[in-house]
């Protein structure tokens, strides 16, 4: 069987392949899906990729799959490990961090100010895929970013380095990295003026660097033998899909509860009223990732967060019965009690992750008395709350879980209102459509709207 386009999601444990036909036509179709264990530990992800395509063939009841194009997202081999180094945390560091997270990075270290020996030791231990240096508004402070660039250049770790700081440092930074193994990318300042973010140029370069260098990650060396199109970090692909959908339907947020993490993406400018009292600027498109909130690998963290007594009460079971449920808990729950258990975990992961993502009102006191300000991301204008990922596309009570987000507001949080509509990525293809949108945006949008039933 000949298929127009295959999109592979190469995860740390599972590889999923989605088959699409009619690409570029008025009626594109999702033909089916196959999956298999990811084979990073075997030194070649192509093994798992081929097995997933074989599974797709079985599901489509055909002997062989021939494809015109294969593109991919990947979080295998530990994802995209980055370290971020800026000047002032609430300014340039925050801007650089937003750019990195929005591109799908897994940020392992963030520093503000001049790098110290302990920071350099930590960078070596992390062994990042990319290092991002920022610092100083354009034509402002120069020395910190130059100091950090010099130390990182001297380490010469052989990993790509992105400079997104004060424009006046460009020539000096280029000289520092001459004849170094580390490839240098110079982009526009992520924080060119006070209270102005400019993260999209850096975000795009991070994704380009990821695609160029992912083939050197463990197990990924032969991936280009099969994948003949773009490769993106999986979270970055979800963000691309969210931004594409924003242009069509307006302000939205996307929640992805996984086994290890819960990611929250929001695309909204916020309300004019709140923007007037916002302390620091926020990006249009923002992503946060909570590494302690997941329903399988991170399950013990969520259980401890809830408390076993409260968790047993919510499930209406005894503590001894709860211990038995924890013991049998599976990545894909089948038993009724395990499904209920996973739903409670998912609810708490969603509420906690969204509250970490969202901003709030805060009272400050000065000579003129009390003044109310806003800090963080404003989601009050969000019209749609979208669920993707295994938990929020497959659990029976997924919609009611997401409906609890506005109801959880303690009064001072900038959460979506009760008017926000819940949508579900029923076909679980949002990440696939995000990478598809880089080449076929109209087709990706049509398929996304179909999956969301809008």
C-alpha positions in Angstrom: 0.0 0.0 0.0 1.3 3.4 -1.0 0.9 6.2 1.5 1.5 10.0 1.0 2.9 10.8 4.4 4.0 9.0 7.6 4.6 11.0 10.8 6.6 9.2 13.5 6.6 10.3 17.1 9.8 8.7 18.5 9.3 8.8 22.3 11.7 7.6 25.0 9.6 4.4 25.4 7.2 4.1 22.5 7.3 5.0 18.8 4.0 5.8 17.2 3.5 6.2 13.4 0.5 8.0 11.9 -0.4 7.5 8.3 -2.0 10.3 6.2 -3.3 10.4 2.7 -4.6 13.2 0.4 -1.9 15.6 1.6 -2.5 19.0 -0.1 -5.9 17.9 -1.3 -9.3 19.3 -0.1 -9.9 15.9 1.8 -6.8 14.8 3.7 -7.3 11.6 5.8 -5.8 9.9 8.8 -5.6 6.3 7.6 -4.4 4.6 10.7 -1.7 4.3 13.4 0.9 1.8 14.4 3.2 1.6 17.4 6.1 -0.3 18.8 8.8 0.0 21.5 11.4 2.6 20.9 14.8 1.0 20.3 17.2 3.7 21.6 18.9 1.2 23.9 19.6 -1.1 20.9 21.6 1.8 19.3 19.2 2.3 16.4 15.7 3.9 16.6 15.1 2.6 13.0 14.4 -0.8 14.6 11.5 0.5 16.6 10.4 2.7 13.6 10.3 -0.3 11.3 8.4 -2.3 13.9 5.8 0.6 14.2 5.4 0.7 10.4 4.9 -3.1 10.4 2.2 -2.7 13.1 0.6 0.0 11.0 0.5 -2.5 8.1 -1.2 -5.1 10.3 -3.8 -2.5 11.5 -4.5 -1.5 7.9 -4.6 -5.2 6.9 -2.0 -4.8 4.1 1.3 -6.7 3.5 3.6 -3.7 3.0 3.7 0.0 3.5 5.4 2.2 0.9 5.6 5.9 1.8 6.4 9.0 -0.2 7.6 11.0 2.8 8.4 10.3 6.4 8.8 13.1 8.9 9.2 12.9 12.7 9.1 14.3 16.2 11.4 13.0 18.8 11.8 13.0 22.6 14.1 9.9 22.5 17.6 9.9 23.8 16.6 12.3 26.7 15.0 14.9 24.4 16.7 18.2 23.7 18.9 19.0 26.7 19.7 22.7 27.0 21.4 25.0 29.4 20.5 28.7 29.5 22.7 31.6 30.7 21.6 35.2 30.9 22.1 38.4 32.9 19.1 39.2 35.1 16.7 36.3 35.8 13.4 38.2 35.5 14.6 39.8 32.2 17.0 38.2 29.8 17.2 34.8 31.5 13.4 34.6 31.5 13.2 35.5 27.8 15.8 33.0 26.9 14.1 30.3 29.0 10.8 31.0 27.3 12.4 30.7 23.8 14.0 27.4 24.8 10.9 25.8 26.4 8.7 27.0 23.5 11.0 25.1 21.1 10.6 21.9 23.0 13.8 22.0 25.0 14.4 20.1 28.3 16.1 22.8 30.3 18.7 21.3 32.7 20.3 24.4 34.1 19.5 28.1 34.2 22.0 30.7 35.4 21.8 34.5 35.9 24.9 36.7 36.0 28.5 35.7 35.6 29.2 32.0 35.3 31.2 30.4 38.1 33.4 27.3 38.2 30.6 25.3 39.8 28.3 26.4 36.9 30.9 25.2 34.3 31.3 21.9 36.2 27.5 21.4 36.1 27.3 22.2 32.3 29.9 19.5 31.7 28.0 17.0 33.8 24.7 17.8 32.0 26.4 17.3 28.6 23.8 19.5 26.8 22.7 19.3 23.2 22.6 23.1 22.9 23.9 26.0 25.0 22.0 29.3 24.9 23.7 32.6 25.9 21.8 35.8 26.4 22.2 39.0 28.4 21.9 42.7 28.2 19.4 44.8 26.2 20.7 46.1 22.9 23.3 48.8 23.5 23.1 48.1 27.2 25.3 46.0 29.5 27.9 44.0 27.6 30.4 42.4 29.9 28.4 39.6 31.5 27.4 37.9 28.2 30.9 38.3 26.9 32.4 36.8 30.1 30.0 33.8 29.8 30.6 33.4 26.1 34.4 33.3 26.7 34.2 30.6 29.4 31.8 28.5 27.3 34.1 28.9 24.2 37.1 27.8 26.3 35.3 24.6 27.4 34.7 23.8 23.7 32.3 21.0 24.3 31.6 20.5 20.7 27.9 21.3 21.1 26.0 24.1 19.2 26.0 27.4 21.0 23.3 30.1 20.4 24.1 33.7 21.2 20.9 35.8 21.7 22.1 38.8 23.7 23.2 42.4 23.3 23.7 43.1 19.6 26.9 45.1 20.3 28.7 41.8 21.2 28.3 40.0 17.9 31.8 40.5 16.5 33.5 39.7 19.8 31.5 36.5 20.3 32.3 35.4 16.7 36.0 35.9 17.5 35.7 33.8 20.7 34.3 30.8 18.8 36.7 30.9 15.9 38.5 27.6 15.5 36.3 26.0 18.1 34.6 22.6 17.8 31.3 24.2 19.0 29.2 25.6 16.2 28.0 29.2 16.8 24.6 30.6 15.9 24.0 34.3 16.4 20.4 35.5 16.5 18.4 38.6 17.4 18.4 39.6 21.1 15.7 37.8 23.1 15.3 40.9 25.2 16.2 43.9 23.0 14.5 46.6 25.1 13.2 46.8 28.6 9.8 45.0 28.8 10.1 43.7 25.2 10.4 40.0 24.4 11.6 38.8 21.1 11.8 35.0 21.5 10.5 33.7 18.1 13.9 34.0 16.2 15.7 32.1 18.9 12.9 29.5 19.1 13.2 28.8 15.3 17.0 28.5 15.4 16.7 26.0 18.4 14.4 23.8 16.3 16.8 24.1 13.3 19.8 23.1 15.4 17.9 20.3 17.0 17.0 18.8 13.6 20.6 19.2 12.4 22.2 17.6 15.5 19.6 15.0 16.6 21.1 12.5 14.3 24.2 12.4 16.6 22.2 11.5 19.7 22.5 7.9 21.0 20.4 5.5 18.9 19.5 8.3 16.4 22.6 8.0 14.1 20.7 6.0 11.4 17.4 7.9 11.6 18.1 9.7 8.3 18.1 6.3 6.5 14.3 6.4 6.9 13.2 9.9 7.8 13.4 12.1 4.7 11.7 15.2 6.1 11.9 17.5 9.1 12.5 16.2 12.7 11.3 18.3 15.6 11.3 18.0 19.4 7.8 16.6 20.3 6.9 19.4 22.7 8.0 22.0 20.1 5.7 20.3 17.5 2.7 20.6 19.9 3.5 24.3 20.3 3.6 24.7 16.5 0.1 23.0 16.3 -1.2 25.3 19.0 0.1 28.4 17.2 -1.4 27.3 13.9 -4.8 26.7 15.6 -4.6 30.1 17.4 -4.6 31.8 14.0 -7.8 30.1 13.2 -9.9 30.0 16.4 -8.2 32.5 18.8 -6.8 32.3 22.3 -6.2 28.8 23.6 -4.3 26.5 25.9 -3.1 22.9 25.4 -2.5 20.5 28.2 -0.5 17.2 27.7 -0.4 14.9 30.6 2.2 12.2 30.1 3.7 9.4 32.1 6.7 11.5 33.2 5.7 15.2 32.7 2.8 17.5 32.2 3.2 20.2 29.6 1.1 23.3 29.4 1.1 25.5 26.2 -0.8 28.7 26.0 -1.2 31.1 23.0 -2.9 34.3 24.1 -2.0 38.0 24.4 -4.1 38.3 27.5 -6.7 41.0 28.2 -5.9 44.7 27.7 -7.1 45.4 31.3 -4.6 43.0 32.8 -1.8 43.9 30.4 -2.0 47.5 31.8 -1.0 46.3 35.3 1.4 43.5 34.3 4.8 43.8 36.0 6.8 41.9 33.4 6.1 41.1 29.8 4.9 37.6 28.8 5.3 35.9 25.4 2.3 35.3 23.1 3.1 31.6 23.1 4.3 30.1 26.4 5.2 26.6 27.4 5.9 25.2 30.9 6.9 21.6 31.6 6.5 20.0 35.0 8.9 17.1 35.4 7.4 16.0 38.7 3.8 15.7 37.4 3.1 12.5 35.4 0.8 9.5 35.7 3.3 6.7 35.4 7.0 7.4 35.8 6.3 10.4 38.0 3.3 8.7 39.7 5.0 8.5 43.2 5.5 12.3 43.1 1.8 13.0 42.4 0.7 10.4 45.1 2.9 12.3 47.6 1.6 15.6 46.5 -2.0 14.5 47.1 -1.3 12.5 50.2 -2.3 8.8 50.5 -5.1 9.3 52.9 -6.7 12.0 50.7 -6.1 9.9 47.6 -7.8 6.8 49.2 -10.7 9.0 50.2 -11.1 10.4 46.7 -11.1 6.8 45.4 -13.4 5.6 48.2 -11.0 2.8 49.1 -8.9 1.8 52.1 -5.2 2.6 52.4 -4.4 -1.1 52.0 -6.4 -1.2 48.8 -4.6 1.9 47.6 -1.3 0.2 48.0 -2.6 -2.7 45.9 -3.7 -0.2 43.2 -0.2 1.5 43.2 1.3 -2.0 42.8 -0.7 -2.9 39.7 -0.7 0.5 38.1 0.1 0.2 34.4 1.3 2.7 31.7 -2.0 2.1 29.9 -4.6 1.3 32.6 -7.0 -1.5 31.9 -8.5 -2.4 35.3 -11.4 -0.2 36.3 -9.8 0.8 39.6 -6.6 1.6 37.8 -8.5 3.8 35.4 -10.1 5.7 38.3 -6.7 6.0 40.0 -5.2 7.4 36.8 -8.0 9.9 36.5 -7.4 11.2 40.0 -3.7 11.5 39.3 -4.5 13.3 36.0 -6.8 15.7 37.7 -4.2 16.7 40.2 -1.4 16.9 37.5 -3.6 19.2 35.4 -4.6 21.5 38.2 -1.1 21.9 39.6 0.6 22.2 36.2 -1.9 24.9 35.1 -1.5 26.8 38.4 2.3 26.8 37.9 1.8 28.1 34.3 -0.7 30.9 35.1 -0.1 34.3 36.6 -2.0 36.0 39.4 -3.0 39.3 41.0 -0.7 40.7 43.7 -1.1 43.6 46.1 1.9 45.9 46.6 2.1 48.7 49.1 3.8 52.1 48.6 3.5 55.7 49.7 0.2 55.9 47.8 -1.2 52.9 49.6 -2.2 49.6 48.2 -1.9 48.9 44.5 -3.0 45.8 42.6 -0.7 44.4 39.9 -0.6 41.3 37.8 2.3 38.9 37.5 2.8 36.0 35.1 0.7 34.7 32.2 -2.8 35.9 31.8 -5.2 33.1 30.6 -8.5 35.0 31.3 -9.0 35.5 27.5 -8.6 31.8 26.7 -11.6 30.5 24.7 -10.5 26.9 24.3 -8.9 24.4 26.7 -7.5 21.5 24.6 -6.4 18.1 25.9 -3.8 16.0 24.1 -1.5 13.1 25.2 -2.6 9.7 26.3 -4.4 10.6 29.5 -6.4 13.5 28.2 -7.4 11.8 25.0 -8.3 8.3 26.3 -9.5 8.5 29.9 -13.4 8.4 30.2 -13.7 11.5 32.4 -11.1 13.6 30.5 -13.5 16.4 29.6 -14.8 16.8 33.2 -11.2 16.9 34.4 -10.4 19.9 32.2 -13.7 21.5 33.1 -12.4 21.8 36.7 -9.6 24.2 35.7 -11.7 27.4 35.9 -13.5 26.1 39.0 -10.2 25.7 40.8 -9.5 29.5 40.9 -8.9 30.8 44.4 -9.9 34.3 43.3 -6.5 35.8 42.5 -5.4 33.6 39.6 -5.5 34.5 36.0 -7.1 31.3 34.9 -9.5 30.7 32.0 -13.2 31.5 32.8 -16.1 29.1 32.9 -17.0 30.2 29.4 -13.8 28.4 28.0 -14.8 25.4 25.9 -13.0 22.1 26.3 -11.8 20.3 23.2 -10.1 16.9 22.9 -7.5 15.8 20.4 -9.5 12.7 19.8 -7.1 11.1 17.3 -4.1 12.0 19.4 -2.2 13.5 16.5 -1.5 17.1 17.6 2.3 16.6 17.8 2.3 14.9 14.3 0.3 17.8 12.9 2.7 20.3 14.4 5.6 18.9 12.4 3.4 18.5 9.4 2.4 22.2 9.6 6.0 23.2 8.8 5.5 21.9 5.2 1.7 21.5 4.9 0.0 24.1 7.1 -3.4 24.0 5.5 -3.6 20.2 5.6 -2.4 20.1 9.2 -5.1 22.7 10.2 -7.9 20.8 8.5 -6.9 17.5 10.2 -6.4 19.2 13.5 -9.9 20.7 13.4 -11.3 17.3 12.5 -9.6 15.7 15.5 -10.9 18.4 17.8 -14.4 18.2 16.2 -14.6 21.9 15.4 
